[in-house]
Amino acid sequence: MSSREEQRFLKKLGQRLAVQRKAKAITQEDLAARTELNRNTIALIEGGKRGTTTPTLFRIAKAIDVSLEDIFKGL
């Protein structure tokens, strides 16, 4: 995967997470508390500026009550 492709993927992934989080009326602060992550980390992931590990992505998905399949579908 090229650097540009990776950037586009991270941006889409972050946007998907933000949409799912907002649909559940969860703030970044609430999500940070639920996942034991820093709010800034959540913002960087949602902004596509930072990648994440599978376990962290699993924690985020669980905290916003969506499946990993739903997050990745169509990316």
C-alpha positions in Angstrom: 0.0 0.0 0.0 1.4 3.4 -1.0 1.7 6.2 1.5 -1.2 8.0 -0.3 -3.4 5.0 -0.2 -2.6 4.5 3.5 -3.5 8.2 4.2 -6.8 7.8 2.4 -7.6 4.7 4.2 -6.8 6.2 7.6 -8.9 9.3 6.8 -11.9 7.1 5.7 -11.5 4.9 8.8 -11.4 7.9 11.1 -14.4 9.4 9.5 -16.3 6.2 9.8 -15.4 6.0 13.5 -16.5 9.6 14.1 -19.8 9.1 12.3 -20.5 5.9 14.3 -19.6 7.6 17.6 -21.7 10.7 16.9 -24.7 8.5 15.9 -24.6 7.1 19.4 -24.3 10.6 20.9 -20.9 9.8 22.4 -18.4 12.6 22.8 -14.7 12.1 22.3 -14.3 12.6 26.0 -16.8 9.9 26.8 -15.1 7.6 24.3 -11.7 8.3 25.7 -13.0 7.4 29.2 -14.6 4.2 27.9 -11.5 3.0 26.1 -8.9 4.4 28.5 -7.4 6.4 25.7 -6.5 10.0 25.6 -9.1 12.3 24.0 -6.3 13.7 21.8 -5.6 10.2 20.6 -9.3 9.7 19.7 -9.2 13.0 17.8 -6.0 12.0 15.9 -7.5 8.6 14.9 -10.8 10.2 13.8 -8.9 12.9 11.9 -6.9 10.2 10.0 -3.7 11.6 11.3 -2.8 8.5 13.3 -3.1 4.8 12.7 -4.1 2.4 15.4 -3.7 -1.2 16.4 -6.4 -3.9 16.0 -6.8 -4.3 19.8 -7.3 -0.5 20.2 -9.8 -0.5 17.3 -11.6 -3.3 18.9 -11.9 -1.3 22.2 -13.2 1.7 20.3 -15.8 -0.4 18.4 -16.9 -2.1 21.6 -17.3 1.3 23.3 -19.5 2.7 20.5 -21.4 -0.7 20.2 -20.5 -1.4 16.6 -18.8 -4.4 15.0 -15.4 -4.3 13.4 -17.2 -5.6 10.3 -19.4 -2.5 10.2 -16.5 -0.2 10.6 -14.5 -1.8 7.7 -17.5 -2.4 5.4 -17.0 -0.5 2.2 -13.6 1.0 3.0 
